[in-house]
C-alpha cells in the first residue's frame, strides 16, 4: 500500500471569459480560485498553491 498522493491543477474557462483553477488532491476537489486573464496564469497560480501545500515532493 502506498501513501503517495495524486495532486494536480485543473483549469476551466467560465462564461465570464476568465480562467479559474481548482487543486485536486486524491480525487478531492478544492475551492474554485480566480479569476485569471489567461489559462497560463491560472495554471501557474494553481501550481504555486500546490507548492505552498508542501504536497509536491518531486525530489
N, C-alpha and C positions, 0 to 999 in steps of 0.2 A: 504494500500500500504506500503510495507516495503522498507527500504533503505539498506537492507543487501546485501553486495556484495559477489558473489561467486568467490573465488580465489583458484587456485591450481597450482601445478607444473607438467608439462608433460615432461617426458624424452624420448629420442629416440636415438637408436644406428645407426650411419651413416655407409656408405660403407667404411670409413677410419678406422673402428673398434673402434672409440671413441664415448663417450656418450655426448649428448648435452641436454639442457633443455630450456624450454620456460615457462614463467609465464603467466597464463591465468586469466584475471580479467573480470568478467561478459561477458564471451564469446569472449573477445578481446585478441588475442594472441600477446604477446610481441616479442621481438627480440630473435633469436636463440643464446644461450650462450654456450660456451665451447671452446675447448674440455676438457673432463674429462676422466680419465682412466677407471672408473667404474660407473655403474648406481647409486650406493650409493653416490659417490662423486658428481655427477651431481644433484641428488635429494637434498642433503644437501646444496649445493650452491644455488639452487633454493629456498629452504625454508628460507635460510638466506636473500635472496633478498626480499622475502615476508615480513619478519620481519622488514627489513630496510624501507620498504614502509609504515609501520605502518598501514597496512590494516587488518592484522590478529588480531582480538580482541577476544581472547579466554576467556577472563576474564568475 
